[in-house]
């Protein structure tokens, strides 16, 4: 993140991070992790 900020590419980093988080969520849903658990994990990651 710091690298991107220093090079004026913060938006690129945010887009990448959002994509990775969504991919992780989809993967975990396929593995049977409950939606309620994912919602709690996502909330903590957003802080």
N, C-alpha and C positions, 0 to 999 in steps of 0.2 A: 504494500500500500504506500509506504513512504517513497519508494522509487517513483511510482506513478505521480504522486503529489509533487515531488521535486521537479518532474519533467512536464508538468502541466497536463497530465493525462488522467486526472481524477475521475472524469466521467467514464473513460475506458475501463478503469479498474472497477467502478461501481457496476457497470454492465456485466463485466466478467464475473464478479462476485455474485450478482443476482442469478446469472445463468447457472453457476456451479451449485448454489443453494437449491435451485429448482430441480436440477438433475439429481442431487442427493435426495431430495424429498420423493421424487418419482421412484428412485431405486429402493428407498426404504419402504415405500408403500408396496412395491412388488414383493419385498421380502416379508410382508405381513405385519409391519409395525403399525400400530393403531394411529389413526388420524389425531386423536387427542394428544398422544405423546409427541407427535411431530409438531403440533401447534405449540406445545410448551418448549420444545427444543428451539424452534424457530424464534420464539419470543426472546429467549435467552441470548441467542446469537445476534439478534438485532440490537441489543443493549450496548 
